[in-house]
Amino acid sequence: MFMLTLQQVLKLFVFMLIGFVLHRTKTLPDETASILSKLEVNLLLPCLTFRTFAENFTLEKLTSDPELLIIALISSLVTLIVGTLIGRHIGTDHYEQNVCIYSINCPNTGYVGTPLVLGLFGAETLMKMLIFTIPLVCYTYSEGYRLLTDKRGISIRNFIAPPLIAMFLGAFVGLLRIPIPAIFGDVISGCADCMAPLAMVLTGCIIAQFRFRDILRDPHIYEVVLLRMVAVPLVVLSIARLLDVSHEMMVLLAAVFAMPTGLNTIVVPASMNRDCHLGAGMTCVSNIFGLLSIPLFFAIFL
């Protein structure tokens, strides 16, 4: 399992390195990261989500595994509460604390977890992972987004995001077994297959926008990365093993809680002209650290 996972993680890392090199050598224009980000959120990730649910989401599968959402709700709620309490004690700046809380609570299941699960375990397990992450997705687009924008109140517009709409449409098509015309199915599949490579190229482009000596000197980066990628998955997976949950559930827990920090800690602050060195440092360190930590967690617990 270690070598299989390492191979998948290395594949993603190579795409990230390509994006980094292309941006640093000025082969790609400065606006590439912004364009790729919009392409991922508005087209590629929704296509992958729609295809996964349309092909695998059935009433039989939904009712055959009632513990899926129960464990998802419990594990997400507990980790979110603990992560928030810990994050409020990292540093003294209120907004940087917000970024730390978001990074601890919101693993990158979309751009890293999704292609990893798809490559290792297939579309059916990916569909279950997408269902499993519904509580975290709701948190990300509500309280998580509020933290990064540093605003009061939660807007309903945060939930009207293309990946969420695609999930509900795909579930509707899957439940009713509505046939999709071949030409549309091919277009959706073509876009879905591009999601993982371009997502990691995007990650590399974003990291390349910063100088390493500027983004890696903040000690809070390493505190958050150790919490996000060591403490959280170690505690969650150890408790799950003690409770003797199924192997498939262990896969889902590892594929969610062992992932690196997300890109929103760069994208959102940058859009508001805020300093985003903290998010950039976490993204850089967590993705590199994940080359070792993710295969280790998969090998030890799976």
VENCOR-V749037 format. One record per backbone hydrogen bond with DSSP energy under -0.5 kcal/mol. NH is the residue of the N-H (numbers start at 1). CO is the residue of the C=O. E is the energy in kcal/mol with one decimal. If there is no record, write none. Layout:
nh->NH co->CO e->E
nh->NH co->CO e->E
//
This chain:
nh->5 co->1 e->-2.6
nh->6 co->2 e->-2.8
nh->7 co->3 e->-2.3
nh->8 co->4 e->-1.7
nh->9 co->5 e->-2.8
nh->10 co->6 e->-2.9
nh->11 co->7 e->-1.9
nh->12 co->8 e->-1.8
nh->13 co->9 e->-2.5
nh->14 co->10 e->-2.5
nh->15 co->11 e->-1.6
nh->16 co->12 e->-2.0
nh->17 co->13 e->-2.6
nh->18 co->14 e->-2.2
nh->19 co->15 e->-2.1
nh->20 co->16 e->-2.2
nh->21 co->17 e->-2.7
nh->22 co->18 e->-2.7
nh->23 co->19 e->-1.9
nh->24 co->20 e->-2.6
nh->25 co->21 e->-2.3
nh->26 co->23 e->-1.4
nh->27 co->22 e->-1.6
nh->28 co->22 e->-1.6
nh->32 co->29 e->-1.7
nh->33 co->30 e->-0.5
nh->35 co->31 e->-2.2
nh->36 co->32 e->-3.1
nh->37 co->33 e->-2.3
nh->38 co->34 e->-1.9
nh->39 co->35 e->-2.4
nh->40 co->36 e->-2.8
nh->41 co->37 e->-2.4
nh->42 co->38 e->-2.3
nh->43 co->39 e->-1.6
nh->44 co->39 e->-2.0
nh->45 co->40 e->-2.4
nh->46 co->40 e->-0.5
nh->47 co->43 e->-2.1
nh->48 co->44 e->-2.2
nh->49 co->45 e->-2.6
nh->50 co->46 e->-2.9
nh->51 co->47 e->-2.6
nh->52 co->48 e->-2.4
nh->53 co->49 e->-2.2
nh->54 co->50 e->-3.0
nh->55 co->51 e->-2.0
nh->56 co->52 e->-1.5
nh->57 co->53 e->-2.5
nh->58 co->56 e->-0.9
nh->62 co->58 e->-2.1
nh->63 co->59 e->-2.1
nh->64 co->60 e->-1.3
nh->65 co->61 e->-0.5
nh->68 co->65 e->-1.5
nh->70 co->66 e->-1.0
nh->71 co->67 e->-2.8
nh->72 co->68 e->-2.0
nh->73 co->69 e->-2.8
nh->74 co->70 e->-2.4
nh->75 co->71 e->-2.8
nh->76 co->72 e->-2.2
nh->77 co->73 e->-2.5
nh->78 co->74 e->-2.4
nh->79 co->75 e->-2.1
nh->80 co->76 e->-2.4
nh->81 co->77 e->-2.1
nh->82 co->78 e->-2.5
nh->83 co->79 e->-2.7
nh->84 co->80 e->-2.0
nh->85 co->81 e->-2.2
nh->86 co->82 e->-2.4
nh->87 co->83 e->-2.6
nh->88 co->84 e->-1.6
nh->89 co->86 e->-2.0
nh->90 co->87 e->-1.5
nh->91 co->89 e->-0.7
nh->97 co->93 e->-2.0
nh->98 co->94 e->-1.8
nh->99 co->95 e->-2.1
nh->100 co->96 e->-2.2
nh->101 co->97 e->-2.6
nh->102 co->98 e->-2.5
nh->103 co->99 e->-2.4
nh->104 co->100 e->-2.3
nh->105 co->101 e->-2.4
nh->106 co->102 e->-2.5
nh->107 co->105 e->-0.6
nh->108 co->260 e->-3.0
nh->109 co->107 e->-2.1
nh->112 co->108 e->-1.1
nh->113 co->108 e->-1.8
nh->114 co->109 e->-1.9
nh->116 co->112 e->-1.8
nh->117 co->113 e->-2.6
nh->118 co->114 e->-2.4
nh->119 co->115 e->-2.3
nh->120 co->116 e->-2.0
nh->121 co->117 e->-3.1
nh->122 co->117 e->-1.0
nh->122 co->118 e->-0.8
nh->126 co->122 e->-1.7
nh->127 co->123 e->-2.3
nh->128 co->124 e->-1.7
nh->129 co->125 e->-2.2
nh->130 co->126 e->-2.4
nh->131 co->127 e->-1.8
nh->132 co->128 e->-2.6
nh->133 co->129 e->-2.0
nh->134 co->131 e->-1.5
nh->135 co->132 e->-0.5
nh->137 co->133 e->-3.0
nh->138 co->134 e->-2.5
nh->139 co->135 e->-2.0
nh->140 co->136 e->-2.7
nh->141 co->137 e->-2.3
nh->142 co->138 e->-0.6
nh->142 co->139 e->-0.8
nh->144 co->139 e->-3.4
nh->145 co->140 e->-1.0
nh->146 co->142 e->-2.1
nh->147 co->143 e->-2.3
nh->148 co->144 e->-1.8
nh->149 co->145 e->-2.0
nh->150 co->146 e->-1.3
nh->151 co->146 e->-1.4
nh->158 co->155 e->-1.4
nh->159 co->156 e->-1.3
nh->160 co->157 e->-1.0
nh->161 co->159 e->-1.7
nh->164 co->161 e->-0.5
nh->165 co->161 e->-2.4
nh->166 co->162 e->-2.8
nh->167 co->163 e->-1.8
nh->168 co->164 e->-2.1
nh->169 co->165 e->-2.5
nh->170 co->166 e->-2.8
nh->171 co->167 e->-2.4
nh->172 co->168 e->-2.1
nh->173 co->169 e->-2.5
nh->174 co->170 e->-2.7
nh->175 co->171 e->-2.7
nh->176 co->172 e->-2.0
nh->177 co->173 e->-0.7
nh->178 co->173 e->-1.9
nh->185 co->181 e->-2.5
nh->186 co->182 e->-2.5
nh->187 co->183 e->-1.8
nh->188 co->184 e->-2.6
nh->189 co->185 e->-2.4
nh->190 co->186 e->-2.4
nh->191 co->187 e->-2.2
nh->192 co->188 e->-2.5
nh->193 co->189 e->-2.3
nh->194 co->190 e->-0.6
nh->194 co->191 e->-0.8
nh->195 co->191 e->-0.5
nh->195 co->192 e->-1.1
nh->198 co->194 e->-2.0
nh->199 co->195 e->-2.1
nh->200 co->196 e->-1.9
nh->201 co->197 e->-2.1
nh->202 co->198 e->-2.5
nh->203 co->199 e->-1.9
nh->204 co->200 e->-2.3
nh->205 co->201 e->-2.3
nh->206 co->202 e->-2.3
nh->207 co->203 e->-2.3
nh->208 co->204 e->-2.1
nh->209 co->205 e->-0.6
nh->209 co->206 e->-1.1
nh->210 co->207 e->-1.7
nh->214 co->211 e->-1.3
nh->215 co->211 e->-1.7
nh->216 co->212 e->-2.0
nh->219 co->217 e->-0.6
nh->221 co->218 e->-1.4
nh->222 co->218 e->-0.6
nh->223 co->219 e->-1.6
nh->224 co->220 e->-2.4
nh->225 co->221 e->-2.3
nh->226 co->222 e->-2.1
nh->227 co->223 e->-1.9
nh->228 co->224 e->-3.4
nh->229 co->225 e->-2.9
nh->230 co->226 e->-1.5
nh->231 co->226 e->-2.4
nh->232 co->227 e->-2.7
nh->234 co->230 e->-2.1
nh->235 co->231 e->-2.5
nh->236 co->232 e->-2.6
nh->237 co->233 e->-2.6
nh->238 co->234 e->-1.9
nh->239 co->235 e->-2.4
nh->240 co->236 e->-2.2
nh->241 co->237 e->-2.1
nh->242 co->238 e->-2.1
nh->243 co->239 e->-2.0
nh->244 co->241 e->-1.1
nh->245 co->240 e->-2.0
nh->250 co->246 e->-1.9
nh->251 co->247 e->-2.1
nh->252 co->248 e->-1.9
nh->253 co->249 e->-2.5
nh->254 co->250 e->-2.5
nh->255 co->251 e->-2.6
nh->256 co->252 e->-1.1
nh->257 co->253 e->-2.7
nh->258 co->254 e->-1.5
nh->259 co->256 e->-0.9
nh->262 co->106 e->-0.8
nh->266 co->263 e->-2.2
nh->267 co->263 e->-2.4
nh->268 co->264 e->-2.0
nh->269 co->264 e->-0.6
nh->270 co->266 e->-2.2
nh->271 co->267 e->-1.8
nh->272 co->268 e->-0.9
nh->272 co->269 e->-0.9
nh->273 co->270 e->-1.4
nh->274 co->269 e->-2.9
nh->280 co->276 e->-2.2
nh->281 co->277 e->-2.6
nh->282 co->278 e->-2.3
nh->283 co->279 e->-2.4
nh->284 co->280 e->-2.5
nh->285 co->281 e->-2.8
nh->286 co->282 e->-2.6
nh->287 co->283 e->-1.9
nh->288 co->284 e->-1.9
nh->289 co->285 e->-3.0
nh->290 co->286 e->-1.8
nh->291 co->288 e->-1.3
nh->292 co->289 e->-1.5
nh->293 co->289 e->-2.4
nh->294 co->290 e->-1.3
nh->295 co->290 e->-0.6
nh->296 co->292 e->-1.8
nh->297 co->293 e->-2.6
nh->298 co->294 e->-2.4
nh->299 co->295 e->-2.4
nh->300 co->296 e->-2.7
nh->301 co->297 e->-2.4
nh->302 co->298 e->-1.6
//
